[in-house]
Amino acid sequence: MLKITIEQGRNSVTMKFEGKVTGPWVEEANRSWRSIEPSLGSKELSLDLRGVSFVDGEGRELLREIYGKTHASFLTDSPLTKYYAQQAMQ
């Protein structure tokens, strides 16, 4: 299961992920990303991974794609979530 919350601020947008970014949930995450991508403009994007417990290969590719397009910042709070962020930034 994956819960995605989008928080829109004046100058920033945060995508908060909670659960596992795996299997069919990767497609749901992709749909959420595609829904906010056109409206980002000059806003800074943050990807909040603090509630993530697992990311599979497809999920890592999606995070890598988002980072590649936006140079989003990552919010992490454990060695595991830091690892997923580092993988996305490579």
Buried (B, 14 or more C-beta within 10 A) or exposed (E): EBEBEEEEEEEEBBBBBBBBBBEEBBEBBBEBBEEBEEEBEEBBBBBBBEBBBEBBEBBBBBBBEBBEEBEBBBBBEEEBBEEBBEBBEE
